[in-house]
Amino acid sequence: MTSAAERVERLRRATAAAGLDACLVTSDESIAYITGFRPLQLERLFAVVIRAGDGGAVVVPRLDEGQLDGAPEALPPVTYEAASDGIPELVSTLDGARHVGVEEYHLVFGRAQALAQRGLELQPAGSVVMGLRTRKDEREIEAVRQACALVETALSRMFDELQPGAVERVVNAGVESWLREQGATDAHPLILFGPDAANPHAEPGPRELAAGDVVCADLSACLDGYWGDLTRCATVASPSDWARSAWEVVRDAQAAAIAACRPGTAGRDVDLAQRRIVEARDDLGDCLHGAGHAIGLAIHEPPFLVPRTDTPLEEGMIFTIEPGLYRAGVGGIRLEDDVVVRVGEPEILSSLPLDLIEIPT
């Protein structure tokens, strides 16, 4: 297990190796990775400063200082009052640093501009931080496994209780409520009926479950800081020829992509393993997305398993593998599991069967 203090030192070494004077961490997940504290940012600045040589700090509003008891000793708190926006206090912790790496996809423009106006040269360093986060240790893998177990139970309960006439948004609200009652700190149910399921990110609405509908149930939940994310499908009564055929293609595509999850394989090649199977059956529907994405402290993390990703997979990375087929006006079929890249065979962190479930009328 990697301790918070060890993570600070690893990031310090990576910062120096990147030729930076300091690294500025501002995303919720990276702050949690380094300090154990997941901030509620809203409009307030939260930041971790790691200097290449030594020193660093956690910059927080005064009202959140009491939540930093578990932060590493190498990162003392620097607090600011409501009269400040936190920038002066942040700059003081960076005193003497000129070349500062930032999480370029998180640091907002206004704060970046304020730091640049004070003479700091900001450089993209998201890959420096994610270079530490992408490979999970065994404690992190177990945390994702436990989150998957919670999601499995939620999916099983939902399908056992689902009946024709159920309202899409009511089902989603009930599942989210149950997940939170079980300890999930965040949850994203996307349980879609019939034609709604042809849009993978549709907003659950007033549709009632009807005979002949496909159900595409994508559930994710955050437990003890880590996410699990699974998808299973069902039909009301016996599946149509389309639903059965699409499910079989997606099942085979998922198996091919999982088998490709090995150290050294480029992310785009994992996507290609599923894409060549799904796109060969364009008579059944469209391939709308890649094979999946890394998962951990965030539900979507890089690397992403899409055609543009040449990043090689490494042992300890965890990915969702989730091919799908979507036919407008009819529905969508997607199957998703969370998979650890191991030397040898990939490890699937869930045990829920992939069966196409039949909901009785």
Secondary structure, 3 states (H helix, E strand, C coil): CCCHHHHHHHHHHHHHHCCCCEEEECCHHHHHHHHCCCCCCCCCCCEEEEECCCCEEEEEEHHHHHHCCCCCCCCCEEEECCCCCCHHHHHHHCCCCCEEEECCCCCCHHHHHHHHHCCCEEEECHHHHHHHHCCCCHHHHHHHHHHHHHHHHHHHHHHHHCCCCCEHHHHHHHHHHHHHHCCCCEECCEEEEHHHHHCCCCCCCCCECCCCCEEEEEEEEEECCEEEEEEEEEEECCCCHHHHHHHHHHHHHHHHHHHCCCCCCEHHHHHHHHHHHHHHHCCCCECCCCCEEECCCCCCEEEEECCCCCCECCCCCEEEECCEEEECCCEEEECEEEEECCCCCCEECCCCCCCCEEECC
